[in-house]
Amino acid sequence: HICACIYWLVKLVFSDDSDMVDFLDYHDLPTAVHGALWERYLLAMYFISTIFTTVGFGDISAINSAERLYGTPPTPLPSSFFLRTS
């Protein structure tokens, strides 16, 4: 939940209005400022789940450098869950 919220915050802060409208249009989401918050949350959760499960980025991906910067470090995190210490 926290990672998804931070991802969306990064998207809001570092995307200009036209990028945001294009992104929302591409993913068939309402472009109104207060439109369908749950759909935006679901999209962010889907993106973060994709990072943590290492399924890949076929249909949704970061579109600017700030998003890629935020999305890259968590990528190896799932592997650390399976590390064993001896």
C-alpha positions as CSV (number, residue, x, y, z in Angstrom):
1,H,0.0,0.0,0.0
2,I,2.7,2.5,1.0
3,C,4.8,1.7,-2.1
4,A,1.8,2.3,-4.3
5,C,1.0,5.6,-2.7
6,I,4.6,6.8,-3.0
7,Y,4.6,5.6,-6.7
8,W,1.5,7.7,-7.4
9,L,3.0,10.7,-5.5
10,V,6.1,10.5,-7.7
11,K,3.9,10.3,-10.8
12,L,2.0,13.4,-9.7
13,V,5.0,15.5,-8.8
14,F,7.2,14.7,-11.7
15,S,4.7,14.4,-14.6
16,D,3.4,17.5,-16.4
17,D,-0.3,17.8,-17.1
18,S,-0.2,16.5,-20.6
19,D,1.9,13.4,-19.6
20,M,-0.6,12.6,-16.9
21,V,-3.6,13.0,-19.2
22,D,-1.9,10.8,-21.8
23,F,-1.1,8.2,-19.2
24,L,-4.6,8.1,-17.8
25,D,-6.1,8.0,-21.4
26,Y,-3.7,5.1,-22.3
27,H,-4.9,3.1,-19.3
28,D,-8.6,4.0,-20.0
29,L,-8.9,6.0,-16.7
30,P,-10.9,9.2,-16.2
31,T,-8.8,12.3,-16.6
32,A,-10.8,14.4,-14.2
33,V,-8.8,15.6,-11.2
34,H,-11.0,13.9,-8.7
35,G,-12.2,11.1,-10.9
36,A,-12.1,7.4,-9.9
37,L,-9.4,7.5,-7.2
38,W,-9.9,3.8,-6.6
39,E,-9.0,3.1,-10.2
40,R,-5.8,5.1,-9.9
41,Y,-5.0,3.3,-6.7
42,L,-5.6,0.0,-8.4
43,L,-3.3,0.9,-11.2
44,A,-0.5,1.9,-8.8
45,M,-1.0,-1.3,-6.8
46,Y,-0.8,-3.3,-10.0
47,F,2.4,-1.6,-10.9
48,I,4.0,-2.2,-7.5
49,S,2.8,-5.8,-7.5
50,T,4.4,-6.3,-10.8
51,I,7.7,-5.0,-9.4
52,F,7.5,-7.2,-6.3
53,T,6.5,-10.4,-8.1
54,T,8.9,-9.8,-11.0
55,V,6.2,-10.7,-13.5
56,G,7.4,-8.1,-16.0
57,F,6.1,-4.9,-17.5
58,G,4.0,-5.9,-20.5
59,D,1.1,-3.5,-20.2
60,I,2.2,-0.8,-17.7
61,S,5.5,0.8,-17.1
62,A,7.1,3.9,-15.7
63,I,7.1,6.6,-18.3
64,N,9.5,9.2,-16.8
65,S,12.8,9.2,-15.1
66,A,11.4,9.8,-11.6
67,E,9.1,6.8,-11.8
68,R,11.9,4.6,-13.1
69,L,14.2,5.8,-10.3
70,Y,11.6,4.9,-7.8
71,G,10.7,1.6,-9.5
72,T,14.2,0.3,-10.0
73,P,15.5,-0.2,-6.4
74,P,12.6,-2.5,-5.2
75,T,13.1,-4.9,-8.1
76,P,15.7,-7.1,-6.4
77,L,13.7,-6.9,-3.1
78,P,11.7,-10.1,-3.7
79,S,14.9,-12.1,-4.1
80,S,16.0,-11.0,-0.6
81,F,12.9,-12.7,0.9
82,F,14.3,-16.0,-0.3
83,L,17.8,-15.5,1.0
84,R,18.9,-17.9,3.7
85,T,21.6,-17.2,6.2
86,S,23.7,-20.1,7.3
